[in-house]
Every structure is written in structure tokens, then in C-alpha cells.
Amino acid sequence: MTSQKLVNLLFVINPISGDIEKEDITSEIENFCIAYQYNLTFFETSGENDLEKLKEDLRTNNYDIVLAVGGDGTVHLVGSALIHSEILMGIIPMGSGNGL
């Protein structure tokens, strides 16, 4: 019997990006993580010191993948926080234009 490493996912959600309600996507993320047995944490941006707060969260927790759920600003935030990091980044586009 082989043991499978639990994957720790952090979803960084911008609740106001693209004027899109995030409750549905949050539920879908939770269901996905339950189905595939991923550990799940949400980080919701507030517009106040988000980069510093996210960096602190990354320093104190052991995430395998950080996913940006929002628009270009959220992607930039996550990318900036992960510079010089070995943590993988994913994107769930939920902005108004998703110009990335």
C-alpha cells in the first residue's frame, strides 16, 4: 500500500473582481477539493496590505500550489508573492477582461 502525499492548495480570491459573484466558484472549489482529497485554504483579498498579508501566510504555511481566483490584479498579486519561491501557481480567471 502506497501513501499519497496530501496536496495543500491556497486559493487567493478577489471578491470584487469583474463584478462576478464568487460564492458559486467557492462551492465548486470546495467540492473539487473534497472529491480529490486536497487540503484547501482560502485567502480573500481586502485591498489593504494584501501583498504583505499573503507573503506572511506563505511564510507560515506549507502550500504546494497557490491559485489566483480573480482578474489581472489578483494574478499580479499572487505572482509577486511567489517570486523566488518553489510554489506552483495556477489561475482561475474571474475578472472583467482577463487581459492576461
Z-matrix of the N, CA and C atoms (Angstrom, degrees):
N
C 1 1.445
C 2 1.531 1 108.74
N 3 1.307 2 116.74 1 125.38
C 4 1.455 3 120.64 2 179.22
C 5 1.518 4 109.40 3 -99.93
N 6 1.316 5 115.10 4 141.65
C 7 1.464 6 118.37 5 177.98
C 8 1.528 7 108.62 6 -93.45
N 9 1.290 8 114.50 7 139.00
C 10 1.463 9 120.87 8 -178.89
C 11 1.520 10 108.81 9 -99.72
N 12 1.319 11 116.09 10 132.21
C 13 1.459 12 120.83 11 178.53
C 14 1.524 13 109.33 12 -69.62
N 15 1.319 14 116.15 13 131.72
C 16 1.456 15 119.68 14 175.18
C 17 1.521 16 109.11 15 -72.10
N 18 1.306 17 115.60 16 136.49
C 19 1.459 18 121.56 17 179.43
C 20 1.527 19 107.89 18 -96.56
N 21 1.320 20 115.47 19 128.60
C 22 1.459 21 122.02 20 179.93
C 23 1.523 22 109.45 21 -100.33
N 24 1.326 23 115.81 22 116.04
C 25 1.458 24 122.23 23 -178.39
C 26 1.523 25 110.42 24 -110.28
N 27 1.330 26 115.14 25 137.29
C 28 1.465 27 121.57 26 172.00
C 29 1.519 28 107.61 27 -116.93
N 30 1.326 29 115.81 28 123.76
C 31 1.460 30 121.77 29 176.85
C 32 1.516 31 108.07 30 -104.84
N 33 1.329 32 116.42 31 115.54
C 34 1.462 33 122.23 32 178.06
C 35 1.524 34 106.61 33 -94.00
N 36 1.333 35 115.34 34 112.48
C 37 1.458 36 121.03 35 -173.61
C 38 1.513 37 110.45 36 -112.45
N 39 1.334 38 115.26 37 129.18
C 40 1.459 39 121.65 38 171.56
C 41 1.525 40 105.79 39 -96.54
N 42 1.334 41 117.83 40 109.02
C 43 1.469 42 120.18 41 -173.51
C 44 1.522 43 114.23 42 -68.67
N 45 1.334 44 118.02 43 -15.55
C 46 1.470 45 119.19 44 -176.09
C 47 1.522 46 113.59 45 -113.76
N 48 1.335 47 118.38 46 3.31
C 49 1.460 48 119.38 47 -177.63
C 50 1.518 49 110.79 48 -67.87
N 51 1.318 50 115.61 49 134.14
C 52 1.450 51 121.58 50 174.30
C 53 1.506 52 115.49 51 64.95
N 54 1.312 53 117.98 52 13.86
C 55 1.463 54 121.33 53 -177.00
C 56 1.523 55 111.80 54 49.21
N 57 1.322 56 116.80 55 34.05
C 58 1.458 57 122.72 56 -179.55
C 59 1.526 58 108.07 57 -106.47
N 60 1.315 59 116.81 58 127.53
C 61 1.463 60 121.42 59 177.80
C 62 1.534 61 109.04 60 -64.48
N 63 1.322 62 116.61 61 130.80
C 64 1.463 63 121.02 62 -174.75
C 65 1.527 64 113.24 63 -97.76
N 66 1.330 65 119.00 64 -3.21
C 67 1.464 66 119.92 65 -178.46
C 68 1.522 67 111.87 66 -61.64
N 69 1.337 68 117.61 67 -41.50
C 70 1.465 69 120.74 68 -179.27
C 71 1.523 70 111.12 69 -63.95
N 72 1.320 71 117.20 70 -44.86
C 73 1.465 72 119.77 71 -178.71
C 74 1.524 73 109.97 72 -68.27
N 75 1.329 74 117.50 73 -34.81
C 76 1.459 75 120.64 74 177.56
C 77 1.523 76 110.18 75 -61.81
N 78 1.331 77 116.88 76 -43.66
C 79 1.473 78 120.91 77 177.35
C 80 1.520 79 111.43 78 -63.32
N 81 1.323 80 116.59 79 -41.76
C 82 1.463 81 120.16 80 179.11
C 83 1.525 82 110.82 81 -63.97
N 84 1.329 83 116.50 82 -41.42
C 85 1.464 84 120.86 83 177.73
C 86 1.525 85 110.22 84 -61.59
N 87 1.320 86 116.71 85 -46.18
C 88 1.467 87 120.55 86 179.70
C 89 1.527 88 110.92 87 -60.22
N 90 1.331 89 117.26 88 -45.42
C 91 1.468 90 120.79 89 179.48
C 92 1.519 91 111.83 90 -63.03
N 93 1.336 92 116.62 91 -41.00
C 94 1.459 93 121.57 92 178.04
C 95 1.528 94 110.45 93 -61.04
N 96 1.325 95 116.40 94 -46.74
C 97 1.465 96 120.73 95 -177.12
C 98 1.528 97 111.50 96 -66.92
N 99 1.319 98 116.89 97 -35.68
C 100 1.465 99 120.22 98 176.25
C 101 1.529 100 109.78 99 -65.95
N 102 1.329 101 116.34 100 -46.40
C 103 1.466 102 120.85 101 -177.86
C 104 1.521 103 112.22 102 -61.07
N 105 1.332 104 117.66 103 -37.64
C 106 1.464 105 121.47 104 -177.10
C 107 1.524 106 113.32 105 -102.57
N 108 1.327 107 115.66 106 8.06
C 109 1.464 108 122.74 107 176.28
C 110 1.530 109 113.24 108 56.74
N 111 1.337 110 115.47 109 46.05
C 112 1.458 111 121.54 110 173.82
C 113 1.518 112 109.07 111 -95.95
N 114 1.325 113 115.76 112 143.26
C 115 1.465 114 119.81 113 170.72
C 116 1.516 115 107.65 114 -76.32
N 117 1.296 116 116.76 115 139.09
C 118 1.459 117 122.44 116 -169.81
C 119 1.520 118 110.86 117 -130.02
N 120 1.333 119 115.00 118 133.99
C 121 1.454 120 121.69 119 172.66
C 122 1.519 121 107.63 120 -137.29
N 123 1.327 122 115.93 121 141.53
C 124 1.460 123 121.29 122 175.25
C 125 1.524 124 109.12 123 -108.76
N 126 1.327 125 115.81 124 141.62
C 127 1.465 126 123.50 125 171.89
C 128 1.515 127 105.68 126 -125.43
N 129 1.318 128 117.27 127 114.18
C 130 1.461 129 120.98 128 -178.66
C 131 1.522 130 109.66 129 -99.55
N 132 1.324 131 115.90 130 126.62
C 133 1.454 132 119.85 131 179.40
C 134 1.527 133 109.90 132 -73.14
N 135 1.340 134 114.44 133 152.55
C 136 1.458 135 120.17 134 -179.31
C 137 1.524 136 112.37 135 -124.38
N 138 1.338 137 116.05 136 -13.26
C 139 1.452 138 120.07 137 -175.84
C 140 1.522 139 112.75 138 89.52
N 141 1.323 140 117.00 139 -0.88
C 142 1.468 141 121.38 140 179.26
C 143 1.525 142 109.81 141 -123.07
N 144 1.323 143 116.06 142 110.68
C 145 1.473 144 122.97 143 177.30
C 146 1.528 145 112.87 144 55.66
N 147 1.335 146 116.70 145 34.40
C 148 1.463 147 119.66 146 -177.08
C 149 1.523 148 112.70 147 -60.16
N 150 1.331 149 117.33 148 -41.88
C 151 1.457 150 119.80 149 -177.98
C 152 1.529 151 110.73 150 -63.02
N 153 1.308 152 117.56 151 -45.85
C 154 1.462 153 120.68 152 -179.68
C 155 1.526 154 110.92 153 -64.60
N 156 1.331 155 116.64 154 -42.16
C 157 1.467 156 120.69 155 179.61
C 158 1.522 157 111.07 156 -65.03
N 159 1.328 158 116.34 157 -41.18
C 160 1.462 159 119.81 158 179.32
C 161 1.521 160 110.70 159 -66.62
N 162 1.319 161 117.60 160 -43.38
C 163 1.464 162 120.21 161 178.32
C 164 1.522 163 110.94 162 -60.34
N 165 1.316 164 117.58 163 -40.43
C 166 1.468 165 121.23 164 177.93
C 167 1.525 166 110.51 165 -63.43
N 168 1.325 167 116.84 166 -43.05
C 169 1.469 168 121.29 167 177.49
C 170 1.530 169 109.96 168 -60.34
N 171 1.322 170 116.86 169 -42.52
C 172 1.462 171 120.60 170 179.88
C 173 1.528 172 111.88 171 -66.85
N 174 1.326 173 116.85 172 -33.13
C 175 1.472 174 120.62 173 178.45
C 176 1.527 175 111.59 174 -70.03
N 177 1.326 176 116.99 175 -34.25
C 178 1.460 177 120.08 176 -172.57
C 179 1.523 178 114.05 177 -97.03
N 180 1.322 179 117.77 178 -6.99
C 181 1.460 180 121.27 179 -179.42
C 182 1.520 181 109.91 180 -127.38
N 183 1.305 182 115.60 181 161.19
C 184 1.456 183 121.81 182 -175.29
C 185 1.533 184 109.60 183 -111.43
N 186 1.331 185 116.56 184 85.69
C 187 1.460 186 121.01 185 -179.98
C 188 1.522 187 110.00 186 -96.22
N 189 1.328 188 114.97 187 144.33
C 190 1.461 189 121.01 188 175.38
C 191 1.525 190 110.95 189 -90.95
N 192 1.334 191 115.21 190 -37.01
C 193 1.456 192 121.33 191 -177.92
C 194 1.524 193 108.67 192 -140.20
N 195 1.335 194 116.15 193 137.06
C 196 1.462 195 121.83 194 173.80
C 197 1.520 196 107.06 195 -116.27
N 198 1.326 197 115.83 196 126.65
C 199 1.460 198 121.06 197 -177.75
C 200 1.514 199 110.42 198 -113.53
N 201 1.323 200 115.60 199 128.20
C 202 1.465 201 122.09 200 176.73
C 203 1.525 202 108.17 201 -86.85
N 204 1.328 203 116.35 202 122.54
C 205 1.468 204 122.23 203 178.55
C 206 1.518 205 106.60 204 -115.95
N 207 1.322 206 116.14 205 95.26
C 208 1.459 207 120.66 206 -176.59
C 209 1.512 208 109.28 207 166.72
N 210 1.310 209 115.13 208 -151.42
C 211 1.453 210 121.09 209 -178.45
C 212 1.516 211 112.18 210 -101.75
N 213 1.315 212 114.48 211 -159.56
C 214 1.465 213 120.80 212 -176.88
C 215 1.527 214 112.58 213 -59.05
N 216 1.320 215 117.22 214 -37.11
C 217 1.466 216 120.44 215 179.42
C 218 1.513 217 112.20 216 -64.42
N 219 1.316 218 116.89 217 -39.72
C 220 1.466 219 121.20 218 178.58
C 221 1.523 220 110.19 219 -67.68
N 222 1.332 221 116.52 220 -40.75
C 223 1.463 222 120.79 221 177.15
C 224 1.532 223 109.80 222 -61.90
N 225 1.304 224 116.71 223 -43.53
C 226 1.473 225 121.15 224 178.25
C 227 1.523 226 110.70 225 -62.32
N 228 1.313 227 116.88 226 -43.22
C 229 1.469 228 121.43 227 179.24
C 230 1.527 229 110.50 228 -58.72
N 231 1.312 230 116.44 229 -51.35
C 232 1.467 231 120.22 230 -178.00
C 233 1.520 232 110.47 231 -64.30
N 234 1.318 233 117.03 232 -45.12
C 235 1.464 234 120.02 233 178.36
C 236 1.516 235 112.16 234 -58.93
N 237 1.322 236 116.78 235 -42.16
C 238 1.470 237 121.40 236 178.83
C 239 1.524 238 111.08 237 -63.69
N 240 1.321 239 116.89 238 -38.72
C 241 1.471 240 120.62 239 -179.41
C 242 1.528 241 111.74 240 -70.61
N 243 1.323 242 117.00 241 -25.99
C 244 1.466 243 120.56 242 -175.03
C 245 1.531 244 114.13 243 -96.41
N 246 1.342 245 117.88 244 1.41
C 247 1.463 246 120.27 245 177.53
C 248 1.525 247 109.22 246 -56.43
N 249 1.327 248 116.52 247 134.90
C 250 1.469 249 124.68 248 -179.07
C 251 1.522 250 111.91 249 66.29
N 252 1.303 251 116.82 250 25.84
C 253 1.458 252 122.22 251 179.80
C 254 1.522 253 109.46 252 -115.69
N 255 1.306 254 116.21 253 156.18
C 256 1.462 255 122.29 254 175.68
C 257 1.527 256 111.49 255 -93.68
N 258 1.323 257 117.75 256 -0.72
C 259 1.464 258 122.27 257 -176.71
C 260 1.526 259 109.85 258 -74.33
N 261 1.320 260 115.94 259 135.04
C 262 1.461 261 121.74 260 178.21
C 263 1.524 262 110.06 261 -74.21
N 264 1.334 263 115.96 262 152.07
C 265 1.462 264 121.79 263 179.10
C 266 1.522 265 109.66 264 -122.93
N 267 1.332 266 115.17 265 139.85
C 268 1.448 267 121.62 266 174.23
C 269 1.515 268 109.41 267 -127.67
N 270 1.324 269 116.18 268 162.94
C 271 1.464 270 121.59 269 -178.08
C 272 1.519 271 109.31 270 -131.35
N 273 1.337 272 115.85 271 128.87
C 274 1.453 273 122.58 272 168.81
C 275 1.529 274 105.24 273 -115.60
N 276 1.347 275 117.38 274 101.96
C 277 1.462 276 120.52 275 -173.28
C 278 1.528 277 112.12 276 -69.87
N 279 1.330 278 115.58 277 118.64
C 280 1.464 279 121.43 278 -179.30
C 281 1.531 280 110.59 279 -137.85
N 282 1.326 281 117.05 280 26.50
C 283 1.454 282 120.95 281 179.77
C 284 1.511 283 111.08 282 -93.86
N 285 1.315 284 116.06 283 -177.58
C 286 1.459 285 119.76 284 -178.83
C 287 1.524 286 112.15 285 -77.76
N 288 1.326 287 117.28 286 -34.62
C 289 1.461 288 119.12 287 -177.46
C 290 1.501 289 113.21 288 -119.75
N 291 1.309 290 116.93 289 -28.77
C 292 1.459 291 122.70 290 -178.33
C 293 1.524 292 111.24 291 50.35
N 294 1.350 293 115.92 292 52.64
C 295 1.447 294 122.65 293 -176.38
C 296 1.509 295 114.74 294 -66.83
N 297 1.312 296 118.30 295 -10.24
C 298 1.450 297 121.67 296 179.38
C 299 1.507 298 109.11 297 -55.51
